[in-house]
Amino acid sequence: MTVLTTDHPAWIETGSGDRARAVRTPSGLWVLTWDRDGLHTRCVEGTEDVKPRFVSTHPDRLPSSVPGRLRAEADRLGVSQRLANPWLWDAITTAVLRQVVRAGQARKLYRQWCKAHGTTVEGPSGELATAPTPGQVLALADEQFDAIGAKFHRSALQAAAEHYETHAADWIGLEAPELAAALTAIPRIGPWTAAAAATDFTGDFSVYPHDDLAVRTWAAQIAPDYPWPDKKDKAFGPLWTGWAGPDRTALHTLTLSTLTWGSHAL
């Protein structure tokens, strides 16, 4: 069995229970659909020269020392597929809009942001939207951020847009660890936001902020009997990465499998 990882807020559940999402690649605008027959991709604007890329994760690559319940649930899910976000700007935007808000609120804010200021296309069950471009962000008035609840994120988005227009060509070719480090040069982009954006773009979850609330929450729900560190205890990150040791693939698999358990479609 293969499942779709739907942690990114652009994935919309249709009335029939399927999933759909609009994405930009360097060459075109695409509509992606996941249904009982699997994944369908359709270029609706531009060219198909650069296609969306999905990262597959197999539970066989989990660290050998993970708790049995984590392994059992990963085995139950089987192979997962997650879109490596083809547009670095969207990955940065998504990570910025997650700052200081809960997951549900961040998902709602991201969708409002895209619908209000981005590009809309017709999906299988209504409109889908992509994020506004850096140029569009820089052209927005302050009150346009405020109107959708993004007042707190305004300065970070504006700074990110300015830096993206200058440095994107250099950033896009970097590996995940180097990209995460480079993005911290943007004002109001700290290590957590930078790592989340780099992970989303590259599909490499070995650099994800592993003590993120989502990871901790799903891990505790998967294995409630395991003695997890308290939420305020900084021991979770070292515990999590310690199971994988220097094996980045194992750490990637552990983290992405856990997030997939919390957000996926069959």
C-alpha positions as CSV (number, residue, x, y, z in Angstrom):
1,M,0.0,0.0,0.0
2,T,1.1,3.6,-0.8
3,V,-0.2,6.6,1.1
4,L,0.1,10.3,0.3
5,T,1.6,12.6,2.9
6,T,-0.6,15.7,3.2
7,D,1.1,17.8,5.8
8,H,1.4,20.8,3.5
9,P,-1.6,23.1,3.9
10,A,-2.1,23.3,0.1
11,W,-3.6,19.8,0.0
12,I,-7.4,20.2,0.0
13,E,-9.9,17.4,0.7
14,T,-12.6,17.2,-2.0
15,G,-16.2,16.4,-1.4
16,S,-15.5,12.8,-2.4
17,G,-12.7,12.4,0.1
18,D,-9.9,12.7,-2.5
19,R,-7.0,15.3,-2.3
20,A,-6.1,18.1,-4.7
21,R,-3.4,20.8,-4.8
22,A,-2.1,23.4,-7.2
23,V,1.7,23.8,-7.4
24,R,4.2,25.8,-9.4
25,T,7.3,24.3,-10.9
26,P,10.0,26.4,-12.7
27,S,8.2,25.8,-16.0
28,G,4.5,25.6,-15.3
29,L,1.4,25.6,-13.0
30,W,0.1,22.1,-12.2
31,V,-3.0,20.6,-10.6
32,L,-2.3,17.4,-8.6
33,T,-5.0,15.0,-7.6
34,W,-4.9,11.9,-5.4
35,D,-7.8,9.4,-5.6
36,R,-8.4,5.7,-5.3
37,D,-6.5,5.2,-8.5
38,G,-3.4,7.0,-7.2
39,L,-1.7,10.2,-8.2
40,H,-2.7,12.3,-11.3
41,T,-0.7,15.4,-12.5
42,R,-1.9,17.9,-15.0
43,C,-0.1,21.0,-16.3
44,V,-2.6,23.8,-16.7
45,E,-0.3,26.7,-17.6
46,G,3.2,26.9,-19.0
47,T,5.1,23.8,-20.1
48,E,5.6,20.3,-18.7
49,D,9.4,20.6,-18.9
50,V,9.8,20.5,-15.1
51,K,7.4,18.0,-13.5
52,P,6.4,17.8,-9.8
53,R,8.7,15.4,-8.0
54,F,7.6,13.0,-5.2
55,V,9.8,11.5,-2.5
56,S,9.0,7.9,-1.5
57,T,9.8,6.7,2.0
58,H,9.9,3.0,2.9
59,P,9.7,1.9,6.6
60,D,12.5,-0.6,6.0
61,R,14.9,2.4,6.4
62,L,13.8,3.3,10.0
63,P,16.5,3.3,12.7
64,S,16.8,-0.1,14.3
65,S,16.4,1.3,17.8
66,V,13.1,3.1,17.5
67,P,10.2,2.0,19.8
68,G,8.3,-1.0,18.6
69,R,5.0,0.9,18.3
70,L,6.6,3.5,16.0
71,R,7.9,0.8,13.7
72,A,4.6,-1.1,13.7
73,E,2.6,1.9,12.7
74,A,5.1,2.8,10.0
75,D,4.9,-0.7,8.7
76,R,1.1,-0.5,8.7
77,L,1.2,2.7,6.6
78,G,3.7,1.2,4.2
79,V,5.4,3.3,1.5
80,S,4.5,7.0,1.5
81,Q,4.8,9.6,-1.2
82,R,5.4,13.3,-0.4
83,L,5.7,16.2,-2.9
84,A,9.0,17.9,-2.7
85,N,7.7,21.4,-3.0
86,P,8.8,22.5,-6.5
87,W,8.7,26.2,-5.6
88,L,11.1,27.3,-3.0
89,W,9.2,30.6,-2.5
90,D,6.1,28.6,-1.5
91,A,8.1,26.6,0.9
92,I,9.5,29.7,2.6
93,T,6.0,31.3,2.6
94,T,4.5,28.2,4.3
95,A,7.2,28.1,6.9
96,V,6.8,31.8,7.7
97,L,3.0,31.5,8.1
98,R,3.5,28.7,10.6
99,Q,5.4,31.0,13.0
100,V,3.8,31.3,16.5
101,V,0.5,29.9,15.4
102,R,-1.1,26.4,15.9
103,A,-1.2,24.0,13.0
104,G,-4.9,24.5,12.3
105,Q,-4.6,28.2,12.3
106,A,-1.5,28.2,10.1
107,R,-3.3,26.0,7.6
108,K,-6.3,28.3,7.5
109,L,-4.0,31.4,7.2
110,Y,-2.0,29.9,4.3
111,R,-5.2,29.1,2.3
112,Q,-6.6,32.6,2.9
113,W,-3.3,34.1,1.9
114,C,-3.2,32.2,-1.4
115,K,-6.9,32.8,-2.2
116,A,-6.7,36.5,-1.5
117,H,-3.4,37.3,-3.2
118,G,-2.2,34.3,-5.2
119,T,-3.2,32.6,-8.4
120,T,-6.3,30.5,-8.6
121,V,-7.0,27.6,-10.9
122,E,-9.9,25.2,-11.4
123,G,-9.4,21.9,-9.5
124,P,-11.5,18.7,-9.6
125,S,-13.9,20.1,-7.0
126,G,-13.6,23.9,-7.0
127,E,-10.9,26.5,-7.0
128,L,-7.3,25.8,-5.9
129,A,-4.7,28.6,-5.3
130,T,-1.0,29.1,-5.2
131,A,0.9,31.6,-3.2
132,P,1.5,35.2,-4.5
133,T,4.9,35.7,-6.0
134,P,7.6,37.7,-4.2
135,G,6.9,40.6,-6.5
136,Q,3.2,40.5,-5.6
137,V,4.0,40.4,-1.9
138,L,6.2,43.4,-2.1
139,A,3.4,45.3,-3.9
140,L,0.9,44.7,-1.2
141,A,-0.2,47.5,1.2
142,D,0.1,46.9,4.9
143,E,-3.6,46.7,5.4
144,Q,-3.8,43.8,2.8
145,F,-1.7,41.7,5.2
146,D,-3.8,42.8,8.2
147,A,-7.1,42.0,6.4
148,I,-6.4,38.2,6.4
149,G,-4.7,38.0,9.8
150,A,-1.1,38.1,8.5
151,K,-0.1,41.3,10.3
152,F,2.4,39.5,12.5
153,H,4.0,37.8,9.5
154,R,4.1,40.9,7.3
155,S,7.7,42.0,7.9
156,A,9.0,38.4,7.6
157,L,7.2,37.9,4.3
158,Q,8.4,41.2,2.9
159,A,12.0,40.5,4.0
160,A,11.9,37.0,2.5
161,A,10.5,38.3,-0.8
162,E,13.3,40.9,-1.1
163,H,16.0,38.3,-0.3
164,Y,14.4,35.7,-2.6
165,E,14.5,38.0,-5.6
166,T,18.2,38.6,-5.0
167,H,19.4,35.1,-3.9
168,A,16.9,32.5,-5.2
169,A,19.2,31.4,-8.1
170,D,22.0,30.6,-5.6
171,W,19.6,29.0,-3.0
172,I,17.8,26.6,-5.4
173,G,20.9,24.5,-6.1
174,L,21.9,23.9,-2.4
175,E,21.5,20.7,-0.5
176,A,19.1,20.8,2.5
177,P,21.6,21.5,5.3
178,E,23.3,24.3,3.3
179,L,19.9,25.7,2.2
180,A,18.6,25.8,5.8
181,A,21.8,27.7,6.9
182,A,21.5,30.2,4.0
183,L,17.8,31.0,4.7
184,T,18.7,32.2,8.2
185,A,20.3,35.3,6.6
186,I,16.7,36.6,6.0
187,P,15.5,38.9,8.9
188,R,13.0,37.2,11.1
189,I,13.8,33.7,9.6
190,G,15.3,31.7,12.5
191,P,16.7,28.1,12.4
192,W,13.2,26.5,12.8
193,T,11.6,28.4,9.9
194,A,14.7,27.9,7.7
195,A,14.8,24.2,8.4
196,A,11.1,23.7,7.7
197,A,11.4,25.6,4.4
198,A,14.5,23.7,3.3
199,T,12.9,20.4,4.2
200,D,9.7,21.2,2.3
201,F,11.6,22.2,-0.9
202,T,14.2,19.4,-1.0
203,G,12.1,16.6,0.5
204,D,14.9,15.8,2.9
205,F,13.4,15.4,6.4
206,S,16.8,14.7,8.0
207,V,17.1,18.5,8.5
208,Y,13.5,19.1,9.7
209,P,13.2,20.7,13.2
210,H,12.8,17.4,14.9
211,D,11.5,18.7,18.2
212,D,8.7,20.4,16.3
213,L,5.3,20.2,18.1
214,A,3.8,18.2,15.2
215,V,6.5,15.5,15.5
216,R,6.2,15.3,19.3
217,T,2.4,15.2,19.2
218,W,2.2,12.4,16.6
219,A,4.9,10.4,18.2
220,A,3.2,10.5,21.6
221,Q,-0.1,9.5,20.0
222,I,1.5,6.6,18.1
223,A,3.3,5.3,21.2
224,P,1.5,6.6,24.3
225,D,3.2,4.2,26.6
226,Y,6.7,5.3,25.7
227,P,8.3,7.6,28.3
228,W,8.6,10.7,26.1
229,P,10.3,13.8,27.5
230,D,7.9,16.5,28.7
231,K,7.0,19.1,26.1
232,K,9.2,21.7,27.9
233,D,12.1,19.3,28.1
234,K,14.8,19.8,25.5
235,A,15.7,16.1,25.5
236,F,13.3,15.2,22.8
237,G,15.5,16.4,19.9
238,P,18.6,14.5,21.0
239,L,16.5,11.4,21.7
240,W,15.0,11.5,18.3
241,T,18.2,12.1,16.3
242,G,20.1,9.7,18.5
243,W,18.1,6.8,17.3
244,A,19.3,7.4,13.8
245,G,22.9,8.4,14.7
246,P,24.8,9.6,11.6
247,D,22.4,7.8,9.2
248,R,20.5,10.8,7.5
249,T,18.2,8.4,5.6
250,A,17.1,6.7,8.8
251,L,16.4,10.1,10.4
252,H,14.5,11.3,7.3
253,T,12.4,8.1,7.3
254,L,11.7,8.3,11.1
255,T,10.6,11.9,10.9
256,L,8.6,11.8,7.7
257,S,6.9,8.5,8.6
258,T,5.7,10.1,11.9
259,L,4.4,13.2,10.2
260,T,2.7,11.0,7.5
261,W,1.0,9.0,10.3
262,G,-0.6,12.3,11.4
263,S,-1.5,13.7,7.9
264,H,-2.1,11.3,5.1
265,A,-4.5,10.0,2.5
266,L,-4.9,6.4,1.4
